[in-house]
Structures are given as structure tokens and as C-alpha cells.
Amino acid sequence: MEATRHPLPTRLHSLAAMAGLLERLDRQPRHASAEQYRSVARQVSSLLAEAEPDAHLQALLDAAPATAELYENLRYAMAGLCRAPLESALNAELAATAAIARARGR
């Protein structure tokens, strides 16, 4: 019997497993407490911090939207909306700036 090959390198298996759990919790929020969700998100964040940003990680993020959003939020200070298309990111930034200005009464 031929061994099944995993599409991700071994170094990403833990992240992939936790990302899968985060995706399930994100789709069915009533199946876990807020603390359980935060715990999983913290673990995913920790694994993302250790992950090498390469094509394998990008493939994982493409398959896991909640994890991709977390990845983007973790890197926002240095990379902005790094996974969003540039035009969408720019439009979101402009809309946020305008909303803040309106809220401040300018």
C-alpha cells in the first residue's frame, strides 16, 4: 500500500490542525466558550509567529480564512492588510479614515 503524502511540510502540521479547529469554532461559535475560542486563537497566533512565510503557509492561509485573518491582524503594524488585494485594502483604509473623521466631527 502506497503511503499518502501530506501536502504541507511537517513543520506546518500543528498549525494546520489548530487552524482547522479555529475554522470550526469560527463557523459554529456556540460550540465553544469564549475562553476556549481565545485559547485556540492564542495557540494559532503562537504557531503563526513561528511559521516561515512561504508558499506552503500561504496555501494553508488560503484554505483557512479565520486563520488568515488572524495572520493579517498579527502583521498589520508592519504590513497592513498584507493578504488583501491592494485596491480592497486601500479602499478599506480610506473608508476607515473617513469614518473616524466623521466620528470626530470633522
Secondary structure, DSSP 8 states (H G I E B T S, - for coil): ------SS-GGGHHHHHHHHHHHHHHH-GGGS-HHHHHHHHHHHHHHHHHS--SHHHHHHHHH-HHHHHHHHHHTHHHHSSTTS-HHHHHHHHHHHHHHHHHHTT-
